[in-house]
Amino acid sequence: MKRKDDHIREALAQPTQSNDFDRVRFLHRAIPAVAVPDVDTSVVCFERRFAYPVYINAMTGGTAQAKTINEKLAKVAKRFGLMMASGSCSVAIKNPRSAPTFTPIRTLNPEGFVVANIGISAPVSYAQKAVELLRANALQVHMNAPQEVAMDEGDRDFSFWRANLKAMMDAVDVPIIAKEVGFGMSRETMEDLQTLGVDYIDVSGRGGTNFIAVENARSDAPITGFENHGLSTVESLLEAKALQGMHVFASGGVRHAYDVVKALALGADMVGMSKFFLTLATTYESDEIERRVAALLDDIRKIMAVLDCADITSLRRLDMLYDADVEAFIRQRKAHHSPSQ
């Protein structure tokens, strides 16, 4: 249980930094023709319409502090109709006494869209129990090999992960979202997941909470020089553009409304935020949390109006400007995947 509170403490302690979202710009439209109140921010996913493209991504569970966080955020999810993912449910399955730290996600939002979370290395029965615990509408299966090797008590055997993921997909009757935890996804990874039958991915790229750094801070034998591993969320979204038929969610380093809009323009179906909501839930009471979330959602609408976009479909048609580093990444990856290779 101490590890869960350690993760909250270390995640909050990491400074908010510049990331690849700052390397992406829009062409400015000096005379937009859209009124802010007319902007439609809704998206359809999982055969459900969400008023906003933002969701509360996986964070925590298992401790008294985690219960308070989940209670506050469940109320926010209900208030704004946001999809909400739990932290890893393994702790509640191993120790049923900790289940009440997770269940407010459902009990305080009985009609909401709730996503349970489990690690890819967990027994298949845990996937089934996680869905049952929260009466979940979908299941996130997180893949976190870099974090595991940095964690003193982490896994060291990844040889069965693909087979285990496939078994989970066969065992549960809700959609599965394959999720990274801050290290992004290459095109090859996404194609691999698609071959396994995965229809939903959360690229969760580098740029937000760094879980190698989190585990190094807890470790007696930290791995040096490894903390910059992975692809950014922007790079991962660029990698996803070549895919057909995959629902792509963006998370990792999404700090504010402008990052949300950029992620949507880069092709994300929905955008997940963790540290934004974690900071609110550990700093404010419910009324102030709701006020700040309302401001975030309103800012998305304002920015879209400035970009002359009345809806998210039109946002995805915009041209993007990239700085030299991102342009170089695009060129290298295009060359890597060219027919002559």
C-alpha positions in Angstrom: 0.0 0.0 0.0 2.9 2.4 0.7 4.0 2.1 -2.9 0.6 3.6 -4.0 1.1 6.7 -1.8 4.7 6.9 -2.9 3.6 7.1 -6.5 1.2 9.9 -5.7 3.9 11.8 -3.8 6.6 11.4 -6.5 4.2 12.2 -9.4 3.1 15.4 -7.8 6.7 16.3 -7.0 7.8 16.2 -10.6 7.9 19.7 -12.1 5.6 20.5 -15.1 8.0 20.9 -18.0 8.1 21.8 -21.6 7.4 18.9 -23.9 6.7 18.1 -27.6 3.3 19.7 -27.5 5.2 23.0 -27.4 6.9 22.0 -30.6 3.5 22.0 -32.5 1.7 25.1 -33.7 -1.3 26.0 -35.7 -1.6 28.5 -38.6 -3.4 31.5 -37.1 -6.8 32.4 -38.5 -7.0 36.2 -38.0 -10.7 36.3 -39.0 -12.5 33.2 -37.6 -16.2 32.7 -38.4 -17.2 30.6 -35.4 -19.0 31.8 -32.3 -17.6 30.2 -29.0 -21.1 29.1 -27.8 -21.7 27.3 -31.1 -18.5 25.1 -30.9 -19.4 21.4 -30.5 -16.8 19.6 -28.4 -18.6 16.3 -28.4 -17.1 13.0 -29.5 -18.6 9.5 -30.1 -16.7 6.6 -28.8 -17.7 3.1 -27.5 -21.1 3.9 -29.2 -21.7 6.6 -26.7 -21.7 10.4 -27.1 -19.5 12.3 -24.7 -20.0 16.1 -24.4 -16.3 16.6 -24.0 -13.2 14.8 -25.5 -11.4 14.8 -22.2 -11.2 11.8 -19.8 -9.9 11.3 -16.3 -7.0 8.8 -16.8 -5.8 6.0 -14.5 -4.3 7.2 -11.3 -4.6 5.4 -8.0 -6.4 3.2 -5.5 -5.6 1.1 -2.4 -5.1 3.7 0.3 -7.1 6.2 2.3 -5.6 9.0 0.3 -6.5 7.2 -2.9 -10.1 6.8 -1.8 -10.5 10.5 -1.2 -9.0 11.3 -4.7 -11.3 8.8 -6.4 -14.3 10.1 -4.6 -13.6 13.7 -5.6 -12.9 12.7 -9.2 -15.9 10.5 -9.5 -18.1 13.5 -8.7 -16.3 15.5 -11.4 -16.8 12.7 -13.9 -20.5 12.6 -13.1 -20.9 16.4 -13.2 -19.4 16.7 -16.7 -20.1 13.3 -18.1 -16.4 12.4 -18.4 -15.1 8.9 -18.9 -13.0 7.9 -15.8 -10.4 5.2 -15.5 -9.4 3.6 -12.2 -5.9 2.9 -11.0 -4.7 -0.7 -11.2 -7.3 -2.9 -9.5 -4.8 -5.6 -8.7 -4.4 -4.4 -5.1 -8.2 -4.6 -4.6 -8.3 -8.1 -5.9 -5.4 -9.3 -3.8 -6.7 -7.5 -0.8 -10.5 -7.1 -0.9 -10.4 -4.8 2.1 -9.0 -2.2 -0.2 -11.8 -2.5 -2.7 -13.8 0.5 -1.1 -10.9 2.8 -2.2 -11.9 2.0 -5.8 -15.6 1.5 -5.8 -16.6 5.2 -5.3 -15.7 5.5 -9.0 -18.8 3.6 -9.8 -21.1 4.2 -6.8 -20.8 7.9 -7.0 -21.3 7.8 -10.8 -23.7 4.9 -11.4 -24.6 5.8 -15.0 -21.1 7.0 -16.0 -18.6 5.5 -18.3 -16.1 3.7 -16.0 -12.9 2.1 -17.2 -11.2 -0.5 -14.9 -7.5 -0.9 -15.1 -5.2 -4.0 -14.7 -1.6 -4.7 -15.6 -0.8 -6.8 -18.7 1.0 -9.4 -16.5 -1.9 -9.9 -14.1 -3.7 -13.3 -14.1 -6.6 -13.3 -16.6 -9.0 -13.8 -13.7 -7.9 -10.4 -12.4 -9.1 -8.8 -15.6 -12.5 -10.4 -15.1 -12.7 -9.4 -11.4 -11.6 -5.8 -12.2 -14.5 -5.4 -14.6 -16.9 -6.9 -12.1 -15.6 -4.7 -9.2 -16.5 -1.5 -11.0 -19.2 -2.7 -13.3 -16.8 -1.3 -15.9 -17.8 -0.3 -19.4 -14.2 -1.0 -20.6 -10.9 -2.3 -19.4 -7.6 -0.6 -19.6 -4.7 -3.0 -19.7 -1.5 -1.1 -18.9 1.9 -2.0 -20.4 4.8 -0.6 -18.3 8.0 -2.6 -18.9 10.3 0.4 -18.3 8.7 1.1 -15.0 8.8 -2.6 -14.0 12.5 -2.9 -14.5 13.1 0.4 -12.6 11.0 -0.8 -9.7 12.8 -2.9 -7.1 9.8 -5.2 -6.7 8.8 -5.0 -10.4 8.4 -7.8 -13.0 11.3 -9.1 -14.9 9.6 -11.5 -17.3 7.7 -10.1 -20.3 7.8 -13.2 -22.5 4.1 -14.0 -21.9 2.6 -10.5 -22.3 1.2 -10.9 -25.8 -0.4 -14.2 -25.0 -1.8 -12.9 -21.7 -3.3 -9.8 -23.4 -5.0 -12.0 -26.0 -6.4 -14.2 -23.2 -7.8 -11.2 -21.4 -9.5 -10.1 -24.6 -11.1 -13.5 -24.9 -12.1 -13.5 -21.2 -13.9 -10.2 -20.8 -17.0 -8.9 -22.5 -16.1 -5.2 -22.6 -13.7 -3.4 -24.9 -10.1 -3.4 -24.0 -7.9 -0.3 -24.2 -4.2 -1.2 -24.4 -2.4 1.6 -22.5 1.2 2.6 -22.0 2.2 4.5 -18.9 4.3 7.4 -20.2 6.7 5.9 -22.8 4.6 6.1 -25.9 3.9 3.7 -28.8 5.7 3.2 -32.1 3.9 2.3 -35.2 5.3 -1.2 -34.9 3.7 -1.6 -31.4 0.4 -0.3 -32.6 0.4 -2.7 -35.6 1.3 -5.6 -33.2 -1.6 -4.7 -31.0 -3.9 -4.5 -34.0 -2.8 -7.9 -35.1 -3.8 -9.2 -31.7 -7.3 -7.7 -32.2 -7.0 -4.6 -30.1 -9.2 -1.8 -31.3 -8.5 0.9 -28.7 -5.1 2.2 -27.6 -3.9 4.9 -25.2 -0.4 5.9 -26.5 0.5 7.6 -23.1 3.7 9.2 -24.3 6.7 10.7 -22.7 6.3 14.3 -21.5 4.2 13.9 -18.4 4.8 11.9 -15.2 8.0 9.9 -15.7 7.6 6.5 -14.0 11.3 5.6 -14.4 12.1 8.7 -12.4 9.3 7.8 -9.9 10.8 4.3 -9.3 14.4 5.6 -9.3 13.4 7.9 -6.4 12.1 4.9 -4.5 15.0 2.5 -5.4 18.2 1.6 -3.6 19.7 0.8 -7.0 18.3 3.3 -9.6 18.9 2.8 -13.3 21.0 5.8 -14.5 20.7 7.4 -17.9 17.3 5.7 -18.7 14.9 8.4 -17.7 14.5 9.9 -21.2 13.4 6.6 -22.8 10.4 6.4 -25.0 8.4 8.3 -27.6 6.5 11.5 -26.8 2.8 11.7 -27.1 3.1 13.9 -30.2 5.5 11.4 -31.8 3.2 8.6 -30.9 0.2 10.4 -32.5 2.3 11.0 -35.6 3.1 7.2 -35.7 -0.6 6.4 -35.4 -1.6 8.4 -38.5 -0.7 5.4 -40.8 -3.1 3.1 -39.0 -6.6 2.2 -40.2 -9.5 1.2 -38.0 -7.7 1.9 -34.6 -9.2 4.2 -32.0 -6.4 6.2 -30.6 -6.5 8.0 -27.3 -3.8 10.5 -26.3 -2.3 11.0 -22.8 1.0 11.8 -21.3 2.1 15.4 -20.8 -1.3 16.9 -21.5 -1.1 20.0 -19.3 -4.0 22.3 -20.4 -6.7 23.0 -22.9 -4.2 24.0 -25.7 -2.5 20.6 -25.4 -5.9 18.9 -25.6 -6.7 20.7 -28.8 -3.4 19.9 -30.3 -3.8 16.2 -29.5 -7.2 16.2 -31.1 -5.9 17.9 -34.2 -3.1 15.3 -34.4 -5.8 12.6 -34.6 -6.6 11.6 -31.1 -10.2 10.3 -30.6 -10.1 11.3 -26.9 -7.5 12.9 -24.6 -6.7 11.6 -21.1 -5.3 13.7 -18.3 -3.9 12.4 -15.0 -1.7 14.9 -13.3 -4.1 17.8 -14.0 -6.8 15.9 -12.1 -4.5 14.5 -9.5 -3.3 18.0 -8.6 -6.8 19.3 -8.3 -8.0 16.4 -6.2 -5.1 16.7 -3.8 -5.3 20.5 -3.5 -9.0 21.6 -3.6 -12.4 20.6 -2.4 -15.1 19.5 -4.9 -16.6 22.9 -5.7 -13.3 24.4 -6.6 -12.3 21.3 -8.6 -15.5 21.6 -10.6 -14.9 25.3 -11.3 -11.4 24.6 -12.6 -12.6 21.7 -14.7 -15.4 23.8 -16.2 -12.8 26.4 -17.1 -10.6 23.8 -18.8 -13.5 22.5 -20.9 -14.6 26.1 -21.7 -11.0 26.9 -22.8 -11.1 24.0 -25.3 -14.2 25.6 -26.9 -12.6 29.1 -27.0 -9.4 27.8 -28.6 -11.4 25.9 -31.2 -13.3 29.0 -32.1 -10.1 31.0 -32.6 -9.0 28.2 -34.9 -12.2 28.6 -36.8 -13.3 25.0 -36.0 -17.0 24.4 -35.1 -16.4 20.8 -34.2 -13.6 18.2 -33.7 -13.9 16.9 -37.3 -13.0 20.3 -38.7 -10.2 20.6 -36.1 -8.6 17.4 -37.6 -8.4 19.0 -41.0 -6.1 21.8 -39.9 -2.5 22.0 -41.0 0.1 21.7 -38.2 3.5 23.4 -38.0 6.3 21.4 -36.3 9.7 22.5 -35.2 12.9 21.0 -36.6 13.2 18.1 -34.1 9.6 16.9 -34.8 10.1 17.4 -38.6 13.3 15.3 -38.4 11.4 12.6 -36.5 8.7 12.6 -39.3 11.3 12.3 -42.0 13.2 9.5 -40.3 10.1 7.5 -39.7 8.8 8.0 -43.3 12.1 6.7 -44.6 12.0 3.8 -42.2 8.6 2.7 -43.5 9.2 3.5 -47.2 8.5 0.7 -49.7 12.2 0.5 -50.6 13.1 -0.6 -47.1 
